[in-house]
Amino acid sequence: MDDSDLLARAREASEAAYIPYSEYAVGAALVTADGTVYTGCNVENANYSNSLHAEEVALGAAVRDGHCTFERLAVSSAARDGVTPCGMCRQTLAEFCPADFPVLCEGEDGPVTYLLGDLLPETITREMLE
């Protein structure tokens, strides 16, 4: 699956978002090591802190199905405004993905690829807790 197809999957996932408060739809498409694609959308809650982010939803579904190694992630908002994963999602991704994990986003002039380690330098790791 190429980057444009993966971004299309993320855009499609954003259409299912439950966003009665922010009205800001986000979709994510996560590729596992074996090429399976999991998608997710944001799901809001009135207290906001219990809201789920698109990246978390996709990652949670993949882990539930036994996947713990990932190739890349695409994230898109309905606004197509270059949204990147938030800090919480970056930390969650870092639990499973190395610093050179590619994160594909939609910039104003087209796709932009970031590395997870650039988005979240000096991340908290399992090794730090030992």
N, C-alpha and C positions, 0 to 999 in steps of 0.2 A: 504494500500500500504506500503510495507516494504522499508527500506532504499535503498536496491540495486535497486529496481524498480524505486524509485524516482530519484536516480542518473542516471539510464538509461534514464529516461525522460529528465533530464537536458542535458545529452550527446547528445541525439537525437535533442533537441532544438538547440544546438550549431551548428549543421550541416546547419541550415538556416541562420546563421550569415552573415551580410553584412560587410565585413572587408577588403576593398581594400587598406587600409593604414597600419594598424598594422599587418594584417594577423594573428590575435590572436582571435580565436573564443571562445566565452563563451556562455553557456546555463544555464538557471535556471528553476527550477520546484518548484512551490509554492503550498502548500496544504492549502486550506481554512478550516474553522471550520466544514463545512459539508462534507469534504472529496474531494471536487472538486479540480482538479489539473490544474493550469495555468502555461504555459511555456513561456519563452521569450529568445531571443537571442540578442546579441549586434548588433547595427546598427550604423555604423560610418558615419561621415560627414567630409568633407575636412577641416572644421575649428576646428575640434576635440571637442570644447566646446558644440556643438549641438549634439554630439553623444549620443546615448541611450545605457544604460547598460542592460544586460539580466534581472537582478533583477527588474529594473524599468519597463521594458516592461511587465513582468509577473504580477507585482503588479498593474500596471496601468490597465491591462485588467481585473484583479479580481475586483478592485474597481469600474471600469466602469460597471461591472455586479452586483454591489451591495454588494460585500463582503468586510468586514472591519475587520474580525477576522481570524487569520491564525494559523496553527498548526506547520508547519516547512517548511524549504526551503532547496533545494539542489542546489549546484552550481558546474559546471564542465567546464573546458576548454578543447579544442581539444588536448592541450599538456598534459593533465592529470597531472598537476604540483602542485596541492594543492591550486589553486587560492581560495581566500576568497573574499567576497564583499568588494568593496572599501569604503572609508570613507563616500562618498556621499550616496552610497546605504545603508550603515549601518544606517545613520541618517534617510533616507527615511523609512527604515524598522521600526525604533524605533518610528515613528509616529503611527504605527499600532500595534506593537508587544512589549510584555514585555521583560524585561532583561533576562528572562529564556527561551526565544524563541530559539529553536535549529536550527542551521545552519550547514548543512551537506556538507562537501567538500571532494574531493578526494586527499588524501595524497599519498606520494610515496609508502607507505606500505598498502594502502587501505583507506577506509572511515574514516574521522575524524569529530567528532561533536563538534562544538563550541557553546557557548551561546552568544546571541547578546550582553548582558551586558558585557561580557568579551572582545568581539571584539570592543565595543564602550562604555567604562566606562564614567560616568559623562555626558551622552548625554543631549542635549538640549531638554527640554520637554515643553508641553503646559503649565504645571504648572509654569514653570520658566518665561513664558511670561506674566502671570497674575499678 
